[in-house]
Amino acid sequence: MLLKNPGARVYDYYMKPVPVRLLALDLDDTLLRSDLTISFYTRNIIKKAIKTGVGVVLASGRIPQAMEKFSGQLGLHKRPGYLICDNGALIQESHTGKLVFEARLPPDAALIAYDLASAEGFPVQIYEGAILYVSRKNEFDDYAQKLIGLRQVVLEDFRAKIRDGCYRLLIPGDPMILRPLEDLFRSYIGDDVTLFTSKPYFLEILPPGIDKGTSLAKVAEAVGVKREEVMAVGDSMNDEAMIRWAGYGVAMLNGDERLKESACLVTGRTNDDDGIADLVERFILGTEPLPPPR
């Protein structure tokens, strides 16, 4: 069962929807189960959709190296396509690994963010290559390493590293104390960066105007697909921009309640119960009606 968002506009079920030609999928807690795997059932359903001509793009906060395994499991390395990485700061070709777009944080804004976080007692992290650089060891290091499998390096001079440029900063912490820090950042550098929480315990700082939505728009233009032909699915607030941009924005049943308010639809199953496969089988491969695209 797919739930219509009670806050979304009313629509006529007898209207013929625009076919979905491009499907954008978040990874963690959306396509991936809690054990960080894609079920064989979900893999097969997505591959069936691809065979019908639907393009699939993975859009994640992960770095490219932490996405390629899942891209390969779906066969995306065998055909021209794209991966949206680092929450939109990077776009690379799925079949060649070629970088086709990147955006870096302005060094001044990155240094201010680091100094503010440090003054408030927060660690700071960046991903580069196959390494997770941290300003100091913290309780969230093990989770990050498990999630993406990167080697950790504690930098004595973290400021020097980010002065040379980075795609984004991550600040881990208890959600209750991250919220006032986010407000502080908005006061000081809100116009110079993109700010959001991905998981409740990660505050992310990206280049201005960069998010999954802007990068998904670039991918859609590159493959010749209209906005109203795009479906985007996610679970966290780093997915909000692409869910708002796509013609069909879908939130996971297990997703953030704030995200559900932004979505046209909410899945009837969670990520651990093949929510993506159910969605695709019913509304892309099947005949159940979708609302009119935005």
N, C-alpha and C positions, 0 to 999 in steps of 0.2 A: 504493500500500500504506500502510495506517495501522498504526503500531506500537503495540501495547498496552504501556503502561508496566510493566516487569517488577516495579516496586516497588508497583504498584497491586493492590488486592484481586482475587482470582480471581472470575470471574463466569460465569454460565451463558449461553452464546450463544443458547439457545433461549428465554430470557426475553424477552418483548415490551418494548422500551424505551418510556419516556415520550416523546412527540413533542417536538421542539425548537420552541418558540414564540418565543423571543427569542435572537438571536445577537449577542453583544458582541465586537467586533473591535478589537484594538490596531491602530495604523497602522504606525509605522516598524518595518521588519524583520519585519512580520507580514502585513498587507494590502498594504503598499507594497513594491515591489521596491527594489533598491539604488539605482536611479536616481530614486527617489521618485515613481514612477508606479504606477497600478493597470492591469494588462493588460486589454485589451478582453474577453478570455476570462473573467477573474475578474469583471469588471463584469457581464457578461451572466449568469453563473451566480448571482451574488448577487441580481440583479434577478428572475431566475426564482424564487428562494426567496421574495422579497418578494411576488411575485404569488400564491404559494400560501398567504400569510397569516403568514409568519414575519416578526417585527419585527427590524430591524437597528439596533444602536446602536454608534456609534464611540466608543471609550474610549481616550484618548491623554493623554500628558503635554503635548501641544501646547496652545497657547492657542486660543480659538474661531476667531480670524481665520485661523489656520494649518490649521484643519480643514475650513472651509466649502467649499473647493474640492473636496475629496474627497467630502464629503457630497453636493454637487451632482452629481458624476459618478455617484453611485449612485442619484440621484433622491430622496434623503431630504428634500430641501427641498420636495417636492411633497405630502408626507403628514405627519400629526402624528407626532412622534417626538422623540428626545432625543440630545444629544451630551454625553458625559462628557469634560470638559476639565481641564487642569492636574492630571492624575493624580487627579481626583476632587474637587478643591477647587471646581470649578464644574460646574453642569449647566445647559444651555440647550436650548430647544426647537429642533429642527433645521429646522422649517418657518417659524418666526417670528423666531428669534434672541433670543427673550425669555429672560432669566436667571430660572431657577426655583429655584436653590439656590447658595449660596456659603458658604465658610468661610475665615476669615482667620487667619493666624498670630498668636498672642498677641504683642504688641509686645515684652514683656520677653524672651520666649524667642528672638524673631528677633534682638534686639540682642545677646544673649549669644552666639548662634550666629555672628553676624557678627564680634564681637570675638574669639572663639576662632579662627575661620578666619583672620582678619587677623593675629593673633599668631603663627599657625603658617605664615604666608606664602602663604595661599591667596586667590585672587580670589573674589568673590561676585557672583552674577547674579540679577536678577529680570525677569520679563516683565510688562509692563503696557501694555494697548492694543496698538498696533503697534510698540512700542519695546522693545528689549532693553537694560536698564540694567545696567552693569557697574561694579564698584568700581575696577577697573583693567584695562587691556588685557592679554590673555593669549592663549596659543597655541590655545585652544579657541574663540575668538570667531568665527573664520571658519567653523568647522564649524557652530556654532549658527546663524549667519546663513544659511548654505546650506540648513540643515535646515528652518528656518521662515521665512526671508526677511524678517526684521525689521531695522529701522534700529537701529544701536547708538549708545548715548550713555554716555560715561564720566562718572560723577557724582563731583564733588569731595567732597560731603558725603553719602555713601551712608547713613550712620546716620540722617540726617534723613528720607530717603526711606522707609526701612523702619519708622521710628517712626510714620509716618502709616498703616501697615498694608500688608500684601501677602499674596498667596495662598500663596506658597512661595518658598524660597530654593534656588538651585542653586550648588553649589560644584564647579567643574571641576578635574581633576587626574589625575595618573598613578594608575591603580588601586592600585598597590602602596603608595602613600603616602596614598591616601584611606582605606584600611582602618583604620589607627590613628586617623585623624581621626574616623571614624565611632564608634569605641570611645570616644574622648574625649567626643564629643557625648552618647553614651548615658549616660555617667557624670554629666554636668552637667545635661542637659535631656531625658533620654530619656523621662521621664514626661509631659513637657509638649508633645511634638511627635511626629510620625510620621517615621521615618528609613528610607531605603532607597537603594540605588544603582539608577538606571534603566539607562542605558548604563554600562559599567564605569568610565567616566571622569566620571560625574556623580553626586555625592552630593546627594540631595534632602531638603529639610526642609519638611514640611507640617504643617497644624494637627493637633492630637491627634485620633485616631480617624478620620482622613480618608484614604481611599485609593480605588482603583478599585472594590474590593469593596463598600464601604459605599455608594458612589454607585450602583453597579449594582443593589444591593438596593432603593434608592429608586426607580430607574427601573422595575424589575420590579413593585414595588408600585403605581406610578402607572399602569401599563398592564394591571394585573390578571393578571400571569403569576407562576406559582409558581416557587420556586427550582429545583425538579427539572425544569422546562421550559426552563431557561436554559443555553445553551452559551457559554463565554467562551474566547477564543483570544488568546495573547500569546507573547512571546519573552523578556522581561526581568523582573527582579525587581520592577519597579513593577507588573507584571501578576499577581504572585503572589496578592494578596488576592482579586482577582476570579476567578482560576482555582480557588482554594480554595473560594470561596463558591458558584460556579455548580454546578448539578447535573452538568454535563459540563464539566470543566476540561481544556483542550487546550493543549499547548505546541508551538511550532513546532520542526521538525527542526533548524533553525538556531539554536534558542534556548539560553539559559543552562542548563547542566547541572543546576544547583540547582532551576530552575523545573520541569524535566522530572520531578524527584522528587516534586513537588507535584501533578502533573497526572494525570488518569485516562488520558489518551491523548497520544501524540506523533504529529504529522503525518508522513506518509511522504514529503512533498516540502517544499522550502524556500520562502521568500518569493519567491525569484527563479524558482521553477519552479511557480508557481500553486498553492502549498500550500493556500491557503484555498479556491480553487475545487474542488480535488480533494476536500477534506474535505466541503464542502457538497454536491457532486454525489453522493458516495457515501453519506453518512449522513443528509442532510436531504432531498434530492431523491430519492435512491436507496433501496435496501432493505437495505443492509448493516447488521448489528446493532451497536448501541452497548451499552456496559455499563449496568447499572442506575444511575440517577442517585444521587448521594450522598444 
